[in-house]
Amino acid sequence: MILESAPLDVIPGREAEFEAAFAQALPIIASMPGCRSCRLERCIERPARYLLLVEWETLEHHTEGFRGSPEYQQWKALLHHFYDPFPMVEHYECVMRA
C-alpha cells in the first residue's frame, strides 16, 4: 500500500467553493482502480490549507493509472485552479505499524 500525501494551499476566501468542487471530485478518484481510500483534512491553524491523503494499492495506480486517465482531466478541471502555490505530492510506504 502506498500513501499519497498532498498539502493543498487554497486561495484564501475560496475554501467553501473548493470544498464544494472537491465533493464533486471525490467520487472520481474513489472509483479509480487501485484507490483504497481518499480523505481531505482541513488545517485548524491555517484554514486555507488542506491535506489530501489517498491510499493506493501501488504507486503505479496513482502515477500511471489515475494521472494517465481521462478521469484525471476531470479532477484537474474541478480542482487545480484553487491552488496557490501548486501542491507538491509525495508518496509514502509503511515501515512499521502498531
BALOBA-1460 file (C-alpha; in Angstrom, 3 decimals):
// residues 98
<rec num="1" residu="m" x="0.000" y="0.000" z="0.000"/>
<rec num="2" residu="i" x="1.210" y="3.487" z="-0.896"/>
<rec num="3" residu="l" x="0.067" y="6.662" z="0.847"/>
<rec num="4" residu="e" x="-0.136" y="9.775" z="-1.304"/>
<rec num="5" residu="s" x="0.176" y="12.982" z="0.697"/>
<rec num="6" residu="a" x="-0.526" y="16.395" z="-0.786"/>
<rec num="7" residu="p" x="-0.743" y="19.610" z="1.247"/>
<rec num="8" residu="l" x="-3.174" y="21.829" z="-0.668"/>
<rec num="9" residu="d" x="-2.944" y="25.599" z="-0.199"/>
<rec num="10" residu="v" x="-6.221" y="27.045" z="-1.441"/>
<rec num="11" residu="i" x="-6.558" y="30.697" z="-2.414"/>
<rec num="12" residu="p" x="-7.860" y="32.392" z="0.760"/>
<rec num="13" residu="g" x="-11.559" y="33.161" z="0.606"/>
<rec num="14" residu="r" x="-12.257" y="30.274" z="-1.800"/>
<rec num="15" residu="e" x="-12.386" y="27.487" z="0.789"/>
<rec num="16" residu="a" x="-16.148" y="26.867" z="0.555"/>
<rec num="17" residu="e" x="-16.009" y="26.828" z="-3.242"/>
<rec num="18" residu="f" x="-13.045" y="24.422" z="-3.118"/>
<rec num="19" residu="e" x="-14.842" y="22.083" z="-0.723"/>
<rec num="20" residu="a" x="-17.906" y="22.022" z="-2.999"/>
<rec num="21" residu="a" x="-15.693" y="21.204" z="-6.001"/>
<rec num="22" residu="f" x="-13.857" y="18.540" z="-4.005"/>
<rec num="23" residu="a" x="-17.199" y="16.908" z="-3.158"/>
<rec num="24" residu="q" x="-17.703" y="16.518" z="-6.922"/>
<rec num="25" residu="a" x="-14.138" y="15.287" z="-7.457"/>
<rec num="26" residu="l" x="-14.074" y="12.734" z="-4.632"/>
<rec num="27" residu="p" x="-16.164" y="10.079" z="-6.455"/>
<rec num="28" residu="i" x="-13.816" y="10.388" z="-9.442"/>
<rec num="29" residu="i" x="-10.688" y="9.376" z="-7.540"/>
<rec num="30" residu="a" x="-12.541" y="6.916" z="-5.307"/>
<rec num="31" residu="s" x="-13.692" y="4.984" z="-8.382"/>
<rec num="32" residu="m" x="-10.200" y="4.593" z="-9.844"/>
<rec num="33" residu="p" x="-8.584" y="1.146" z="-9.909"/>
<rec num="34" residu="g" x="-6.178" y="0.762" z="-7.013"/>
<rec num="35" residu="c" x="-7.673" y="3.547" z="-4.875"/>
<rec num="36" residu="r" x="-8.322" y="2.117" z="-1.425"/>
<rec num="37" residu="s" x="-9.349" y="5.328" z="0.327"/>
<rec num="38" residu="c" x="-9.267" y="9.084" z="-0.024"/>
<rec num="39" residu="r" x="-9.774" y="11.792" z="2.536"/>
<rec num="40" residu="l" x="-9.430" y="15.541" z="2.794"/>
<rec num="41" residu="e" x="-8.420" y="17.179" z="6.067"/>
<rec num="42" residu="r" x="-8.572" y="20.910" z="6.840"/>
<rec num="43" residu="c" x="-5.867" y="22.626" z="8.889"/>
<rec num="44" residu="i" x="-7.111" y="24.205" z="12.100"/>
<rec num="45" residu="e" x="-4.339" y="26.807" z="12.338"/>
<rec num="46" residu="r" x="-4.420" y="27.732" z="8.638"/>
<rec num="47" residu="p" x="-7.984" y="27.282" z="7.324"/>
<rec num="48" residu="a" x="-6.958" y="27.737" z="3.678"/>
<rec num="49" residu="r" x="-4.633" y="24.697" z="3.928"/>
<rec num="50" residu="y" x="-5.894" y="21.170" z="3.379"/>
<rec num="51" residu="l" x="-4.232" y="17.782" z="3.401"/>
<rec num="52" residu="l" x="-5.189" y="15.203" z="0.800"/>
<rec num="53" residu="l" x="-4.429" y="11.613" z="1.791"/>
<rec num="54" residu="v" x="-5.018" y="8.820" z="-0.709"/>
<rec num="55" residu="e" x="-4.199" y="5.157" z="-0.194"/>
<rec num="56" residu="w" x="-3.232" y="3.354" z="-3.411"/>
<rec num="57" residu="e" x="-2.538" y="-0.348" z="-3.898"/>
<rec num="58" residu="t" x="0.639" y="0.541" z="-5.845"/>
<rec num="59" residu="l" x="2.485" y="3.697" z="-6.846"/>
<rec num="60" residu="e" x="1.634" y="2.992" z="-10.485"/>
<rec num="61" residu="h" x="-2.085" y="3.025" z="-9.732"/>
<rec num="62" residu="h" x="-1.614" y="6.731" z="-8.981"/>
<rec num="63" residu="t" x="1.198" y="7.848" z="-11.263"/>
<rec num="64" residu="e" x="0.237" y="5.899" z="-14.376"/>
<rec num="65" residu="g" x="-3.346" y="4.764" z="-13.858"/>
<rec num="66" residu="f" x="-5.030" y="7.823" z="-12.389"/>
<rec num="67" residu="r" x="-2.792" y="10.532" z="-13.800"/>
<rec num="68" residu="g" x="-2.911" y="8.979" z="-17.255"/>
<rec num="69" residu="s" x="-6.692" y="8.640" z="-17.297"/>
<rec num="70" residu="p" x="-9.463" y="10.812" z="-18.755"/>
<rec num="71" residu="e" x="-10.871" y="10.980" z="-15.200"/>
<rec num="72" residu="y" x="-7.737" y="12.837" z="-14.110"/>
<rec num="73" residu="q" x="-8.574" y="15.570" z="-16.622"/>
<rec num="74" residu="q" x="-11.971" y="15.986" z="-14.903"/>
<rec num="75" residu="w" x="-10.263" y="16.060" z="-11.474"/>
<rec num="76" residu="k" x="-7.800" y="18.658" z="-12.735"/>
<rec num="77" residu="a" x="-10.547" y="20.871" z="-14.219"/>
<rec num="78" residu="l" x="-12.505" y="20.778" z="-10.959"/>
<rec num="79" residu="l" x="-9.637" y="21.478" z="-8.552"/>
<rec num="80" residu="h" x="-6.348" y="22.762" z="-9.926"/>
<rec num="81" residu="h" x="-7.396" y="26.404" z="-10.274"/>
<rec num="82" residu="f" x="-7.871" y="26.683" z="-6.490"/>
<rec num="83" residu="y" x="-4.200" y="26.123" z="-5.558"/>
<rec num="84" residu="d" x="-1.579" y="28.755" z="-4.817"/>
<rec num="85" residu="p" x="1.116" y="27.513" z="-4.952"/>
<rec num="86" residu="f" x="0.583" y="24.267" z="-6.815"/>
<rec num="87" residu="p" x="0.924" y="21.320" z="-4.393"/>
<rec num="88" residu="m" x="3.924" y="19.040" z="-4.049"/>
<rec num="89" residu="v" x="2.698" y="15.441" z="-3.970"/>
<rec num="90" residu="e" x="4.719" y="12.810" z="-2.122"/>
<rec num="91" residu="h" x="4.301" y="9.072" z="-1.753"/>
<rec num="92" residu="y" x="4.994" y="7.006" z="1.354"/>
<rec num="93" residu="e" x="5.233" y="3.326" z="2.128"/>
<rec num="94" residu="c" x="4.659" y="1.854" z="5.571"/>
<rec num="95" residu="v" x="7.764" y="0.991" z="7.530"/>
<rec num="96" residu="m" x="6.015" y="-0.148" z="10.710"/>
<rec num="97" residu="r" x="2.568" y="-0.096" z="12.254"/>
<rec num="98" residu="a" x="1.221" y="-0.890" z="15.718"/>
